[in-house]
Amino acid sequence: MNWKTFFAMLARDVHVARRNFVVLLLQTFLQPLMFVFIFGRVMVRSGYMPEAYKSLLLPGIMAISMVFTGVWAVAMPLIAEFQFTREIEDRLLAPMEISWVAVEKVLAGTLQALIAGLVVIPAAWIILRPGVVVTVHSPLTFACVTLLVALFSACGGLALGCSVNQQHIGLMFSMVLTPMIFFGCTYYPWSALDSFPILQKVVLVNPLVYASEGLRGTLVPHPPIPYLPLPAVLVALTAFDALLLAVGLRQFWGKAVS
Amino acid sequence: MVGIRTRDLRKIYTSSPPFGAGGFGPPAARDKRKKQPKPEIVALDGLTLDIAPGEVFGLLGPNGAGKSTTVGILTTRVRPTGGSAWIGEHDVWKEQVQVKRLIGVVAQRPNLDFSLTAREILLFHGAYFGLDSQARAVRAESLLDRFKLRDRGEQMVRGFSGGMMQRLSIARAMMHDPQVLFLDEPSAGLDPQTKLLLWEIIREYNQTGKTILLTTHNMEEADALANRLAIIDHGRNIALGTPAELKASVPGGYLLRLRFGQHSPDLLQQLQSLPGVREVRANDQNGADLYSDHGGSLIAGIASLASAAGVELRDVHISEPSLENLFLHHTGRSLRE
């Protein structure tokens, strides 16, 4: 394995992300933070939502920001570079096995998702306070869950970016990401679906459910209502990460070699 | 110095071929009664090449002849259906990383990194190939200079003209000083001045002992650069040799296109007897195509035969021996078709 090449590619992605920092910032945070403001502040203060909703919302917003960032950071460049600009050819011709180019993309996407997740906590906290409770009782569990969520978003980005045609980008957002977010227990805890027993089972195929519930479990450990058990969350996220990475690498190979 | 070998290389696309590798012929007709799920496009049909170390080798052929597929296979980007290919002693498909270290590739269509400036493109490319930062900076500087891009170094390439992108693509391919350089249609769409600059740089690079494989359907370019040429059509090698050898292999070599005031079969018969004339073909209306060993010196004889026959000679056009004539001779089709 040629680590020099690998880290040079990572340096390139960091360089480009830094150059586009403001754009990335607006793209990632504007919508979730507006959501936080309206639902967490306006609706709560006006009495339509209970105060406890603030603490439930924050981990969900963190999950959305991370998934959106990771998918965007990996999928969008891949779609453009494989189909339109062919920019990726330079990296495919670098002296390294082709699959490692994909692994590098996943690592860069994971880092961006992690940063997005860690930045959105204080930002949302500022908008929501007072009344929001965020505590990290087990830093190790929190780190594990956050890392698995970040990895899931980047692997998902790889699988989508190598499967979606350029003309179907809009469809990718409306048919894949939007339902994932709405049925991903991001704006409500999984137990809120108790009165919809079938839906409650069906949403378990959505990896974002485990991301939101996992973050909720580690950030708001004394819930007024129960969450999905953490061990189940860790197992499910690990399985989704592995599956999406395998699918993504296979698709990447198919795109890279004729 | 590193050479290139292919043995009986075959490539059949079952999905649409990549850009620049069109394959030839219509997809095999689908018969609905038989189960034939995918149309097959044969792009290479047993191509064998031996390119010596340090040689400038040209692949000449019309669009869809298999040129880009050959380059794709030799640069690890296309998986051959059959046969084998080596760069130096390395099997291209089995030892991809070693092969990628030896080669530099300029694709048919610019594929520069749009998120970077011209200088950054060179610097990061150098980093991918493990050059240390000082070596990268020095090499990038000299390449920007050589390709007349020094004042554009800090600009994003998004706004570059086609010619500038092509120059930068070639500079990038040379950044890690590869032993073998692949140029797929290097001067397509370039203005004459840039084309000459590129030719000069390509020759210069070759003089440092590097092997160069270029594909083109421009015979002028093949003539100007290549030590040897393979003419390929329908994925097969149909002629191989130096440009001079290949041109000499066309019977006669010279083509005189004549136009007369009126049609006269007797005159065409008499033209056949002029010294050096190999073949006379009547063309449309009152003209004739005359293939011969020499060009201008025949005109006096043609004019006197015409005047003796009472036929006015209205127009003469002489084509010198060319690869175009050669291609026409081998395939019955023009290179530009």
Chai-1 contact restraints between the chains, C-beta under 6 A:
chainA,res_idxA,chainB,res_idxB,connection_type,confidence,min_distance_angstrom,max_distance_angstrom,comment,restraint_id
A,K4,B,G130,contact,1.0,0.0,6.0,A-B,restraint_1
A,T5,B,Y128,contact,1.0,0.0,6.0,A-B,restraint_2
A,A8,B,A127,contact,1.0,0.0,6.0,A-B,restraint_3
A,A8,B,Y128,contact,1.0,0.0,6.0,A-B,restraint_4
A,R12,B,F124,contact,1.0,0.0,6.0,A-B,restraint_5
A,V16,B,S115,contact,1.0,0.0,6.0,A-B,restraint_6
A,T85,B,F114,contact,1.0,0.0,6.0,A-B,restraint_7
A,R86,B,N111,contact,1.0,0.0,6.0,A-B,restraint_8
A,E87,B,N111,contact,1.0,0.0,6.0,A-B,restraint_9
A,E87,B,D113,contact,1.0,0.0,6.0,A-B,restraint_10
A,E89,B,N111,contact,1.0,0.0,6.0,A-B,restraint_11
A,L93,B,K100,contact,1.0,0.0,6.0,A-B,restraint_12
A,L93,B,V105,contact,1.0,0.0,6.0,A-B,restraint_13
A,A94,B,Y128,contact,1.0,0.0,6.0,A-B,restraint_14
A,P95,B,V97,contact,1.0,0.0,6.0,A-B,restraint_15
A,P95,B,K100,contact,1.0,0.0,6.0,A-B,restraint_16
A,P95,B,R101,contact,1.0,0.0,6.0,A-B,restraint_17
A,V257,B,R79,contact,1.0,0.0,6.0,A-B,restraint_18
A,S258,B,P18,contact,1.0,0.0,6.0,A-B,restraint_19
A,S258,B,V78,contact,1.0,0.0,6.0,A-B,restraint_20
